Amino acid sequence: MESIGGGRRRVRRMAVALVALAAWAGSPGGAGAAALQGREAAPVVWEDCPPDALKDLPAGVDPALMRCATYDVPLDHAHPENGTVPLALMKRSAKGPGQRIGSVLMNLGGPGGAVWGAPVFSEYFFSPQVLERFDVVAFDPRGVGRSMPLRCYTSQEQFAEVDAKLMRAPVTPRQLADEADALTTQGGLCRDNAGVLLPHMSTAVVARDLDLLRQAVGDEKLTYFGVSYGTFLGDTYANMFPDRVRAIVNTGNVDPGLRSSDGTRYEHDRALNYEDVLGALLQRCKEAGTPACPFAEGDPLGKFDTIRSYLRAHADSSVTTADGKVTSLNSFVNDLYDSLPDPGLYSALAKRWQDLYTALPTPTTGDPGRARPRAADTPYTGNNANPAVNCTDMPSPRGVERLPGLADQWEKEAPTFGRPQVFNGLNQCSTWPYTPADGNDVFRGPWNRYTGTTPILLVNALHDPATPYTYAQAAARELGPAARLLTVDSFGHGTITPAESACVANHITTYLLTTTPPDEDTTCSDVRQPFTP
């Protein structure tokens, strides 16, 4: 539901590289299992990384700094005798070992994102000063990537057959019926195939895994860097283990209280925020004019509404632009979700809007936004950890029959994103086969248990589409005096990198090295704005 790693252009390239690393699964068994019965965490046994894992290592980075491991954690922390889950880890060692402070453990979001290889790209996230003093450690959480992936499907064809019926913005009776059928089928497949992990996927369980990893890398207290959903993990850890926190940086923040108490309102508020960010971007486009923004001529907001309304009215059709690109309502919405998190894509996005506006009205039949089943039988290599985590953490009513009415209602408030946030956010939980019982290992607050002397550092863009700035403000209120909010005057989701803002990088560097946060009400304003040189 949230996205992975910040969504910006280089994170896209990084995500592609991380997927390519998925073939390596590490050793069949890792350190840690023998010591878990006594709740003592054995140290990680690091080993050489496979050469393919380091093929994207930036020039000038010594490959000897990179190490890999597999570490076993209990399947069920309440009953560690019931088996283990192997977690895949990667480390980039501190460049100045004699000055090493400890490890920064990372989670770049999702949930469900495989980010084991993120330390390869450490320089994207951290300043040279941080990399001198800290090991950077990333792991695929349980159910993800190389860490015993939770899979509902037994083949790629089975997945494709269901996925072909799923849309972000179903409108017509046929589309809505296909959606309901696909969700019901997926719920049954997850019930039958997800296996022993199904009831052990909450963020609270991952926080317990994280605490074992903290001990296993040799740190007395946790130093952590979380992005998007990863901020929820950071908040959860701090409130479950309030005496074990050294420093936590959360960028692109969720509202922990809302996320853990009301999944429907959480997704509704995100729909409204997406709409607000889109409106702000269209206003910036108008102010920039052409050629800076290719969509600026005339009334950008009115033109956008015309495009959306036309595609909505012809939801079973598509429009072909002069360059041959075919766009339906579904593919139009997909493009928005893919592009809005990354300001580097805004100019190209605006050009696509202008091309599409020029091509109206020329509907053609067919829906290019749908995937088609593959012909041959191939293994399913994805994972279904995202709904496994979200539908456990976020209370959401079950039942597909409520979705169309909810989408109609939300669409009135958020014409572009109301319907997609129902069918992109709440849909999978409507048929999810597991609902946590009272007293199960799910943390729902209170969120002010952490009272350490080092505030949790919350970093958020003013115009973050996926995790609203209001969520960061809410997180700061809920965490209380133990939080400090650093505001960034920018668009885009998640990570604000050292290359994008020296101001943000300096504050994060100082905080990680010294645990000193920025002053109250600090704002960084050095990020390049949309449609500017």
C-alpha positions in Angstrom: 0.0 0.0 0.0 2.8 2.3 0.8 5.6 2.1 -1.7 9.2 0.9 -1.5 12.3 3.0 -1.0 11.0 6.4 -1.8 9.9 6.0 -5.4 12.4 8.4 -6.9 14.2 7.8 -10.2 17.4 6.1 -8.8 15.3 4.1 -6.4 13.5 2.7 -9.5 16.8 1.6 -10.9 17.8 0.2 -7.5 14.5 -1.7 -7.3 15.2 -3.3 -10.6 18.6 -4.3 -9.5 17.3 -5.7 -6.2 14.8 -7.9 -8.1 17.7 -9.2 -10.1 19.5 -10.2 -6.9 16.5 -12.4 -5.8 18.0 -15.6 -7.2 20.6 -15.8 -4.3 19.1 -17.4 -1.2 22.1 -17.6 0.9 23.0 -20.7 3.0 20.2 -23.2 3.6 20.5 -22.6 7.3 21.8 -19.5 9.2 23.1 -18.7 12.6 20.8 -18.0 15.4 18.5 -21.0 15.5 20.4 -22.9 18.2 20.3 -20.0 20.6 16.7 -19.0 20.2 15.3 -21.4 22.7 17.1 -19.4 25.4 16.1 -16.1 23.8 19.8 -15.3 23.4 20.7 -14.0 19.9 23.7 -15.7 18.5 26.0 -13.4 16.4 25.5 -13.2 12.6 28.0 -15.3 10.7 28.9 -13.2 7.8 30.3 -14.7 4.5 31.2 -13.5 1.1 28.4 -12.3 -1.1 27.8 -14.0 -4.5 29.5 -12.0 -7.3 26.2 -11.3 -9.0 24.9 -9.5 -5.9 27.7 -6.9 -6.3 27.5 -6.2 -10.0 25.8 -2.8 -9.4 28.2 -1.7 -6.7 29.2 1.9 -7.5 32.7 2.5 -8.8 35.2 3.2 -6.0 33.4 1.0 -3.4 35.6 -1.8 -2.2 33.8 -5.1 -2.7 35.5 -6.4 0.5 33.1 -4.1 2.4 30.1 -6.2 1.4 29.1 -9.3 3.4 26.1 -11.6 3.3 24.4 -14.0 5.7 21.3 -15.9 6.6 19.9 -15.7 10.1 17.2 -17.8 11.7 14.4 -16.3 13.8 11.5 -18.1 15.4 8.4 -18.7 13.2 6.4 -18.0 16.4 8.2 -15.9 19.0 5.8 -17.2 21.7 6.7 -20.8 20.8 10.3 -20.7 19.5 10.3 -24.5 19.5 7.9 -24.5 16.5 10.5 -23.9 13.8 12.4 -21.0 12.3 12.3 -18.5 9.4 15.7 -17.9 7.6 16.2 -14.1 7.0 18.6 -13.0 4.3 20.9 -10.2 5.3 23.4 -8.0 3.5 25.9 -5.7 5.1 28.2 -2.9 3.9 30.9 -2.5 6.5 31.9 0.8 7.9 34.8 2.3 5.9 36.5 3.5 9.1 36.4 0.4 11.3 38.4 1.9 14.1 35.8 4.7 14.4 32.8 2.4 14.0 29.7 3.4 16.1 27.5 0.4 15.2 25.0 -0.7 12.5 22.2 1.1 10.8 19.4 -1.5 10.1 17.1 -0.5 7.2 13.6 -1.2 6.0 12.7 0.6 2.8 8.9 0.0 2.8 6.3 -2.0 1.1 5.3 -4.1 3.0 6.5 -6.9 0.8 9.5 -5.2 -0.8 12.6 -7.3 -1.2 15.4 -4.9 -0.2 18.1 -7.3 0.9 20.6 -5.8 -1.6 20.0 -2.2 -0.5 23.5 -1.8 1.1 24.9 -2.0 -2.4 23.3 1.5 -2.9 24.2 2.9 0.6 25.6 6.1 -0.9 22.2 6.9 -2.3 20.8 7.0 1.3 23.6 8.1 3.5 26.4 10.7 3.6 30.1 9.7 3.5 30.4 10.6 7.2 27.7 8.1 8.1 29.3 5.4 5.9 32.6 5.9 7.6 31.1 5.2 11.1 28.3 2.7 10.5 27.8 -0.7 9.0 24.6 -0.6 6.8 22.5 -3.7 7.2 19.4 -4.6 5.2 17.3 -7.7 5.4 14.3 -9.2 3.6 11.6 -9.4 6.3 9.9 -12.8 6.8 7.7 -13.7 3.9 9.6 -11.6 1.4 12.2 -12.2 -1.2 14.9 -14.6 0.1 13.3 -14.8 3.5 10.9 -17.7 3.1 8.5 -15.9 0.7 4.8 -16.2 1.5 3.1 -17.3 -1.8 -0.5 -17.7 -2.5 0.0 -19.0 -6.1 1.5 -22.2 -7.2 2.5 -21.0 -10.7 2.9 -17.8 -12.7 0.0 -18.8 -14.9 -2.3 -19.1 -11.9 -1.2 -15.7 -10.7 -1.7 -14.2 -14.2 -5.2 -15.6 -14.6 -6.3 -13.9 -11.4 -4.2 -10.7 -12.0 -5.8 -10.3 -15.5 -9.1 -9.6 -13.7 -7.8 -7.1 -11.1 -7.9 -3.4 -11.9 -7.1 -0.3 -9.9 -10.3 1.4 -11.2 -13.0 -1.0 -12.2 -16.1 0.8 -13.3 -18.4 -1.4 -15.6 -20.5 -4.2 -14.3 -18.2 -6.7 -16.1 -15.1 -5.2 -14.5 -16.6 -5.1 -11.0 -17.7 -8.8 -11.4 -14.2 -9.8 -12.6 -12.7 -8.0 -9.6 -15.0 -9.7 -7.1 -14.3 -13.1 -8.7 -10.5 -12.5 -8.7 -10.5 -11.4 -5.1 -12.5 -14.4 -4.0 -10.2 -16.7 -5.9 -7.1 -15.1 -4.4 -8.5 -15.4 -0.9 -9.0 -19.1 -1.3 -5.6 -19.6 -2.9 -4.0 -17.7 0.0 -5.9 -19.8 2.5 -4.7 -23.0 0.8 -1.1 -22.1 -0.2 0.3 -19.5 2.2 1.4 -22.1 4.7 2.7 -21.7 8.2 3.7 -18.0 7.9 0.1 -16.8 7.4 -0.6 -16.1 11.1 2.9 -14.8 11.8 3.2 -11.8 9.5 2.3 -8.8 11.6 4.6 -5.8 12.0 4.9 -6.6 15.7 6.4 -10.0 14.8 8.9 -8.3 12.4 9.8 -5.9 15.2 10.7 -8.9 17.3 12.8 -10.2 14.4 14.5 -6.8 14.2 15.3 -6.9 17.9 17.1 -10.2 17.5 19.0 -8.8 14.5 20.0 -5.8 16.6 21.5 -8.2 19.1 23.0 -10.4 16.4 25.0 -7.6 14.8 26.3 -6.7 18.2 24.5 -3.4 19.0 23.3 -2.7 22.5 20.6 -0.4 21.2 19.0 0.0 17.7 20.0 2.5 15.1 17.4 2.4 12.4 16.5 3.9 9.0 12.9 3.4 7.8 11.1 4.5 4.7 7.3 4.6 4.1 5.9 1.4 5.7 9.3 1.1 7.3 8.4 4.0 9.5 5.6 2.0 11.0 8.1 -0.7 11.8 10.3 1.9 13.4 7.4 3.3 15.5 6.3 -0.2 16.5 9.8 -1.2 17.6 10.3 1.9 19.6 7.1 1.3 21.5 7.5 -2.4 22.0 11.2 -2.1 23.1 11.4 1.5 24.4 14.7 0.9 26.3 16.5 -0.5 23.3 16.6 2.6 20.9 19.7 4.6 20.1 18.4 6.5 17.1 15.5 6.1 14.5 15.2 8.0 11.3 11.7 7.7 9.7 11.2 9.2 6.2 7.8 9.3 4.5 5.8 8.6 7.6 2.6 6.7 8.2 0.1 7.6 10.9 0.7 4.7 13.3 -2.4 5.3 15.3 -4.7 5.4 12.3 -3.0 2.6 10.4 -3.3 0.3 13.4 -6.9 1.2 14.2 -8.9 1.9 11.1 -7.7 0.6 7.7 -10.7 2.1 5.8 -10.2 5.6 7.0 -6.4 5.3 6.5 -6.9 4.5 2.8 -9.6 7.2 2.5 -7.4 9.9 3.8 -4.6 8.7 1.5 -7.0 9.1 -1.5 -7.7 12.7 -0.4 -4.0 13.4 -0.1 -3.2 12.0 -3.5 -5.9 14.3 -4.9 -4.4 17.3 -3.1 -0.8 16.6 -4.3 -2.1 16.2 -7.9 -3.9 19.5 -7.6 -0.7 21.2 -6.3 1.3 19.7 -9.1 -1.1 20.9 -11.7 -1.0 24.4 -10.2 2.9 24.3 -10.3 2.6 23.3 -13.9 0.4 26.3 -14.7 2.7 28.7 -12.9 5.8 27.3 -14.7 4.2 27.6 -18.2 5.5 26.0 -21.3 8.0 24.7 -22.3 8.9 23.8 -18.6 5.6 22.0 -18.2 4.3 20.6 -21.5 0.7 20.5 -20.1 0.6 24.2 -19.0 -1.2 25.8 -21.9 -4.7 26.8 -21.1 -6.2 25.4 -17.8 -4.2 22.3 -16.7 -6.6 21.3 -14.0 -9.6 21.6 -16.4 -7.7 19.6 -19.1 -6.8 16.9 -16.6 -10.5 16.7 -15.5 -11.5 16.3 -19.1 -9.1 13.4 -19.6 -10.2 11.6 -16.5 -13.9 12.1 -17.1 -13.6 10.9 -20.7 -11.7 7.8 -19.8 -14.1 7.2 -16.9 -17.1 7.5 -19.3 -15.4 5.0 -21.7 -14.0 2.6 -19.1 -14.2 -0.3 -21.5 -12.3 1.5 -24.2 -9.0 3.3 -24.7 -7.5 6.2 -26.5 -4.5 6.1 -28.8 -2.2 9.1 -28.9 -0.1 10.2 -32.0 2.9 8.2 -30.8 0.9 5.0 -30.8 0.5 4.8 -27.0 -2.8 3.2 -25.9 -4.3 4.5 -22.7 -7.4 3.3 -20.7 -8.7 4.5 -17.4 -6.8 1.7 -15.7 -3.5 2.4 -17.4 -4.0 6.1 -16.8 -4.4 5.6 -13.1 -1.4 3.2 -13.0 0.7 5.8 -14.6 -0.2 8.3 -11.9 0.7 5.9 -9.1 4.0 5.1 -10.8 5.0 8.7 -11.5 3.7 10.9 -8.7 6.2 9.5 -6.1 9.2 10.6 -8.3 9.5 14.3 -9.1 12.1 13.4 -11.8 9.3 11.9 -13.9 7.0 14.9 -13.7 7.9 16.6 -17.0 7.5 13.3 -19.0 4.2 12.7 -17.2 3.0 16.2 -18.2 3.9 15.5 -21.8 1.9 12.3 -21.7 -1.1 14.2 -20.4 -0.8 16.8 -23.2 -0.5 14.0 -25.8 -3.6 12.3 -24.4 -5.6 15.5 -24.2 -4.8 16.3 -27.8 -5.9 12.8 -28.9 -9.4 13.1 -27.3 -12.0 11.9 -28.3 -10.9 8.8 -30.1 -11.9 5.8 -28.1 -11.0 2.3 -29.3 -12.1 -1.0 -27.9 -10.0 -3.1 -25.6 -8.3 -2.5 -22.3 -4.5 -2.4 -22.4 -4.3 -2.1 -18.7 -4.9 -5.8 -18.1 -2.3 -8.5 -17.9 -2.8 -11.8 -19.9 -2.1 -15.3 -18.7 1.1 -16.9 -19.9 1.0 -19.9 -22.1 3.6 -22.1 -20.4 3.7 -23.4 -16.9 6.3 -21.5 -14.9 7.0 -21.2 -11.2 5.5 -18.2 -9.4 8.4 -16.1 -8.1 6.5 -13.2 -6.5 5.3 -13.0 -3.0 2.1 -12.0 -1.3 3.5 -10.5 1.9 1.9 -7.1 1.3 -1.7 -8.2 2.1 -0.4 -10.7 4.7 1.1 -7.8 6.7 -1.5 -5.1 5.9 -4.6 -7.3 6.5 -3.1 -8.4 9.8 -2.1 -4.9 11.0 -4.9 -2.8 9.7 -8.5 -3.5 10.8 -10.5 -3.7 7.6 -14.0 -5.1 7.1 -14.2 -8.3 5.0 -16.5 -8.8 2.1 -16.2 -7.8 -1.6 -19.8 -6.7 -1.8 -19.0 -3.4 0.0 -16.3 -2.3 -2.3 -18.3 -0.9 -5.3 -20.4 1.3 -3.0 -17.4 2.6 -1.1 -15.7 3.4 -4.4 -18.7 5.4 -5.6 -18.7 7.3 -2.4 -15.0 8.0 -2.3 -14.9 9.0 -6.0 -17.2 11.9 -5.2 -14.7 13.3 -2.7 -11.5 12.3 -4.7 -12.5 12.1 -8.4 -9.1 10.7 -9.5 -7.9 8.6 -6.6 -11.1 7.7 -4.6 -12.0 4.6 -6.6 -8.3 3.4 -7.0 -7.7 3.6 -3.3 -10.6 1.3 -2.6 -9.4 -1.2 -5.3 -5.7 -0.6 -4.7 -5.8 -0.4 -0.9 -8.7 -2.2 0.7 -9.6 -4.8 -2.0 -7.2 -7.6 -1.0 -8.2 -7.5 2.7 -11.9 -8.0 1.7 -11.2 -11.7 1.1 -8.0 -12.2 3.1 -8.2 -15.6 4.9 -6.7 -14.6 8.2 -8.0 -12.2 10.8 -5.9 -11.8 14.0 -7.6 -12.8 17.2 -7.6 -10.6 20.2 -4.3 -11.0 22.1 -2.5 -12.2 19.0 0.9 -10.6 18.3 -0.3 -7.4 16.8 0.7 -4.0 18.3 -2.0 -1.4 18.2 -0.6 1.1 20.6 -0.4 3.1 22.8 2.2 5.0 20.7 3.8 7.1 23.4 5.6 4.3 25.3 9.0 5.4 24.0 10.3 8.1 26.3 14.0 8.0 25.5 16.2 11.1 25.6 16.9 10.8 21.8 13.8 11.8 19.8 12.7 9.7 16.9 13.5 11.8 13.8 10.6 12.1 11.4 11.4 13.4 7.9 8.5 14.2 5.5 7.9 16.1 2.3 5.1 18.7 2.3 3.7 17.1 -0.9 4.3 13.4 -0.4 1.5 11.6 -2.3 1.7 8.2 -0.7 2.4 9.2 3.0 0.7 12.6 3.7 2.5 15.3 5.6 -0.5 15.2 7.9 0.4 11.6 8.8 3.9 12.8 9.9 2.3 15.5 12.0 0.0 12.9 13.5 2.9 10.6 14.2 4.7 13.4 15.9 1.7 14.1 18.1 1.1 10.4 18.9 4.8 9.7 19.7 4.8 12.9 21.9 8.0 14.6 23.1 10.0 11.6 21.9 9.6 12.7 18.3 11.0 15.6 16.2 9.6 16.5 12.8 11.9 17.7 10.0 9.7 19.3 7.2 11.0 19.3 3.6 9.5 21.7 1.1 9.3 19.2 -1.8 7.2 16.8 -3.8 7.8 13.0 -4.0 7.5 10.0 -1.6 9.9 8.8 1.0 13.6 9.2 0.9 15.1 12.7 0.4 18.6 11.8 -0.7 21.9 13.6 0.0 22.0 14.5 -3.7 18.6 16.2 -3.5 19.0 18.1 -0.2 22.2 19.0 1.6 20.0 20.3 4.4 18.3 17.0 5.0 21.5 15.0 4.6 23.3 17.3 7.2 20.5 16.9 9.7 20.3 13.1 9.3 24.1 12.8 9.5 24.3 14.8 12.7 21.5 12.9 14.2 22.9 9.4 13.4 26.4 10.4 14.5 25.6 12.3 17.7 21.8 11.6 18.3 21.2 15.3 18.2 18.0 16.1 16.3 17.2 19.3 14.4 15.6 22.2 16.2 11.9 22.3 16.5 10.0 23.6 13.4 13.0 23.1 11.1 12.2 23.2 7.4 14.6 22.3 4.5 13.9 24.3 1.4 16.8 23.4 -0.9 15.1 20.6 -2.9 14.5 21.4 -6.6 10.9 22.1 -7.3 8.8 20.6 -10.1 9.2 22.1 -13.6 12.2 24.3 -12.6 15.7 24.1 -14.0 
